[in-house]
Structures are given as structure tokens and as C-alpha cells.
Amino acid sequence: MLTYEQKEKIKDELIKKVPNLTCPMCQNKGFTMADGYFLNSMQADLNSVNLGGEAIPTIAVICNNCGFVSQHALGSLGLLPKEAKTDEPK
């Protein structure tokens, strides 16, 4: 479950990026945020499933009227920790 603080931070970043969020299906302006993250696994082959590896963490926003679900990448919202640089001399 996401904490109140996590949800508020996500909400603030979404409002900055999409100030007039409107459902593309029904034009509603009321949304609910999922109470956890989605992890979309990257797959190199459509004929098999690879667990682990590269993934895109997202938060889902759900229209209160029609139920349309949109996913927003946490990295694009600036909500992922900065990766450690691996090309620096040791």
C-alpha cells in the first residue's frame, strides 16, 4: 500500500506534468490512484516470458466514471532514485 505522503508526491508531479488531466474516453476529470505500483517487464521475445530484468515502474490512475486506466512512468515523473554511475574510475 502506498503511504499518504507517496500518493501526495505522485499527485503533485502528475499535476505539474498534466495540469488539466481529463479521461480520454469520457472526458471526466475525477480520478483515483491505484494503491500500489505496476512493474511492466520488458520482453525481447513474444514467444516466451522472461521474469526479472529490465522493467518500467508505473503508477495507475483510474477514471472515477468509466474506469479507464492510464499508467504513468515513475521515471518520467522524477520519482525514481538516481542510478549510480558505473563508468567512473574506481
C-alpha positions as CSV (number, residue, x, y, z in Angstrom):
1,M,0.0,0.0,0.0
2,L,1.2,3.5,-0.8
3,T,1.5,5.9,2.1
4,Y,-0.4,9.2,2.1
5,E,3.0,11.0,1.5
6,Q,3.8,8.9,-1.5
7,K,0.4,9.5,-3.1
8,E,0.7,13.2,-2.5
9,K,4.1,13.4,-4.1
10,I,2.9,11.4,-7.1
11,K,-0.2,13.6,-7.4
12,D,1.9,16.8,-7.2
13,E,4.2,15.6,-10.0
14,L,1.2,14.5,-12.2
15,I,-0.5,17.8,-11.7
16,K,2.8,19.6,-12.8
17,K,3.1,17.5,-15.9
18,V,-0.6,17.2,-16.8
19,P,-2.4,20.1,-15.2
20,N,-5.8,19.5,-16.9
21,L,-6.0,15.7,-16.7
22,T,-9.1,14.5,-18.5
23,C,-10.2,11.0,-19.3
24,P,-9.6,10.3,-23.0
25,M,-12.7,8.1,-23.1
26,C,-15.5,10.0,-21.2
27,Q,-13.9,13.5,-20.6
28,N,-14.3,13.1,-16.8
29,K,-11.9,15.0,-14.6
30,G,-12.2,12.8,-11.5
31,F,-9.6,10.1,-10.9
32,T,-8.4,7.6,-8.3
33,M,-4.8,6.5,-7.9
34,A,-4.0,2.8,-7.6
35,D,-2.8,1.8,-4.1
36,G,0.4,0.3,-5.4
37,Y,2.9,0.3,-8.3
38,F,2.8,-1.7,-11.6
39,L,6.0,-3.2,-12.9
40,N,5.9,-3.6,-16.7
41,S,8.5,-6.2,-17.6
42,M,10.5,-5.6,-20.8
43,Q,10.4,-8.7,-23.1
44,A,12.7,-9.3,-26.0
45,D,10.6,-12.2,-27.4
46,L,6.9,-12.5,-27.8
47,N,7.1,-16.3,-27.6
48,S,8.4,-16.6,-24.1
49,V,8.2,-14.8,-20.8
50,N,11.3,-13.5,-19.1
51,L,10.9,-12.8,-15.3
52,G,13.2,-10.3,-13.9
53,G,15.5,-7.9,-15.8
54,E,14.5,-4.6,-17.3
55,A,11.2,-3.1,-16.3
56,I,9.2,0.1,-16.3
57,P,7.7,1.0,-12.9
58,T,4.4,2.9,-13.2
59,I,1.5,4.3,-11.2
60,A,-2.0,3.7,-12.5
61,V,-4.6,6.4,-12.5
62,I,-8.2,5.2,-12.8
63,C,-11.2,7.3,-14.1
64,N,-13.9,7.5,-11.5
65,N,-16.6,7.5,-14.2
66,C,-15.8,4.9,-16.8
67,G,-12.8,3.0,-15.2
68,F,-10.3,3.9,-17.9
69,V,-6.8,3.1,-16.6
70,S,-3.8,5.1,-17.6
71,Q,-0.2,4.3,-16.5
72,H,2.4,6.9,-15.8
73,A,6.1,6.0,-15.7
74,L,7.6,7.0,-12.4
75,G,11.0,7.8,-14.0
76,S,9.4,10.4,-16.3
77,L,7.7,12.0,-13.2
78,G,11.1,12.2,-11.5
79,L,10.1,9.7,-8.8
80,L,12.8,7.1,-9.2
81,P,16.1,7.2,-7.3
82,K,19.0,8.4,-9.4
83,E,21.1,5.4,-10.8
84,A,24.7,5.1,-9.6
85,K,27.2,5.9,-12.3
86,T,29.1,2.8,-13.3
87,D,31.6,4.4,-15.7
88,E,33.5,6.3,-13.1
89,P,37.1,5.2,-12.3
90,K,37.4,3.3,-9.0
